[in-house]
Amino acid sequence: MDKKVYVVTGPIGSGKSTAIHYLKNKGFKTVDLDEVSNNILTSKQSVNFLKEEFPKALVNDVVDRSLLAQIVFNNKDKLLILENYLHPKVFYELQNIIQNTDDDLFVEVSAPKNIYKDFDCIVIFADAETRMKRLLERGMDYEDIINRMGNQKDDNWWKNLGFVIQNNDLNEMQIKLDKLFE
């Protein structure tokens, strides 16, 4: 049987990480593209790019991700610059991971951009009020949440992206994931 790659995505606060963690605990291979992206961003190879494009996000030549987030989620042009730098590098790393994985792979993707066109998508979804509550409970700043939500696609876009799993209840979500892969 050929291996299959699934993108697990959804708007911020929907439960993507919870779903990925559950799948990993069930024995599936998983990868978090935010981790891959952060590794690239904090690498020495990215320092010159950051010095040129985001000098205020550097502290002693090390990226402060919270400062970078403040910049890019308040300025769509800056967000595009960052995405144009990171996304090709992240996709290259993902291709290496896929080539070196023999089993099905579940890839957590926060900002699916074009990757959703290449793989089957599982959309973890919760309404905006639920997502807001979860993010506040995580300790995120209200304004940061609003900025990040404002930079994401609308609910209908997510709901039309792939197989949607409503995540209002952890047990329900786990049951739906189990049924999907029985």
SVG drawing of the C-alpha trace seen along z (x, -y; Angstrom):
<svg xmlns="http://www.w3.org/2000/svg" viewBox="-19 -47 43 49">
<polyline fill="none" stroke="black" stroke-width="0.4" points="0.0,0.0 1.3,-3.4 1.8,-5.9 -0.6,-8.8 0.0,-12.4 -2.8,-14.2 -2.8,-17.9 -4.5,-18.6 -5.5,-22.2 -8.0,-24.7 -8.3,-28.2 -6.3,-29.3 -7.6,-27.8 -9.6,-25.1 -7.7,-22.1 -5.2,-21.1 -2.4,-20.4 -4.8,-18.4 -5.8,-16.3 -2.2,-15.8 -1.2,-14.8 -4.1,-12.3 -3.1,-10.8 0.6,-10.6 -0.5,-8.8 -2.4,-6.3 0.8,-5.5 0.6,-7.6 3.6,-9.6 3.1,-13.3 4.9,-16.6 4.1,-20.1 5.0,-22.6 5.1,-25.4 8.0,-23.6 9.7,-23.2 9.1,-26.9 10.4,-27.9 13.6,-25.8 14.2,-27.6 13.5,-31.0 15.8,-30.5 18.6,-29.1 21.8,-31.0 20.8,-31.0 17.9,-33.3 19.7,-35.9 20.6,-38.0 17.1,-37.9 15.7,-39.0 18.3,-41.7 17.2,-43.1 13.4,-42.7 12.6,-42.5 15.4,-44.1 13.0,-45.0 12.3,-41.3 15.9,-40.5 17.4,-40.5 21.1,-39.8 20.8,-38.3 18.1,-35.9 14.6,-36.2 12.0,-37.0 9.0,-35.3 6.5,-37.3 8.0,-40.5 7.9,-39.1 4.3,-38.1 3.3,-41.6 5.0,-42.9 3.5,-40.5 0.0,-40.2 -0.3,-44.0 1.1,-44.4 -0.1,-42.2 2.9,-43.3 5.3,-42.2 3.4,-38.9 3.7,-38.3 7.5,-39.0 7.9,-36.5 5.7,-33.9 7.6,-34.3 10.8,-33.6 9.7,-30.8 7.1,-28.8 9.5,-27.5 12.0,-26.4 9.3,-24.7 7.9,-22.9 11.4,-21.7 11.8,-20.3 8.4,-18.7 9.3,-17.0 12.4,-15.6 10.3,-14.4 7.8,-12.7 10.6,-11.0 12.1,-9.6 8.8,-8.4 7.4,-4.9 4.0,-5.3 1.0,-7.5 1.9,-11.0 -0.2,-13.7 1.0,-17.2 -0.2,-20.0 -0.5,-23.2 -1.6,-26.5 -1.5,-28.5 -2.2,-26.1 -1.7,-28.6 -1.2,-26.3 -0.3,-23.0 -3.9,-22.1 -3.9,-21.6 -1.3,-18.8 -2.8,-16.6 -6.0,-15.5 -7.1,-17.9 -8.7,-17.2 -10.1,-20.5 -10.4,-20.7 -13.0,-23.4 -14.7,-25.3 -16.8,-28.4 -15.0,-31.8 -16.3,-32.2 -15.0,-28.8 -11.6,-29.5 -11.4,-32.9 -12.1,-31.3 -9.4,-28.6 -6.8,-31.1 -7.5,-33.4 -7.2,-30.4 -3.8,-29.7 -2.7,-33.1 -2.8,-34.8 -3.4,-38.6 -6.9,-39.6 -5.5,-42.0 -3.0,-39.4 -5.9,-36.9 -8.0,-39.4 -5.0,-40.2 -4.3,-36.6 -7.9,-35.7 -8.2,-38.7 -5.3,-37.4 -6.9,-34.0 -9.5,-32.9 -13.2,-33.1 -15.1,-30.1 -16.7,-29.1 -13.2,-28.8 -12.1,-26.4 -15.3,-24.4 -14.9,-23.8 -11.2,-22.8 -11.6,-19.2 -13.1,-16.7 -14.4,-18.8 -14.3,-17.6 -16.2,-19.9 -14.2,-20.3 -16.5,-21.5 -15.8,-18.5 -12.5,-16.6 -14.1,-13.1 -16.3,-13.7 -13.3,-14.9 -11.4,-11.8 -14.3,-9.5 -14.6,-11.3 -10.8,-10.9 -11.0,-7.2 -14.0,-6.6 -12.1,-8.4 -9.2,-6.0 -10.9,-2.7"/>
</svg>
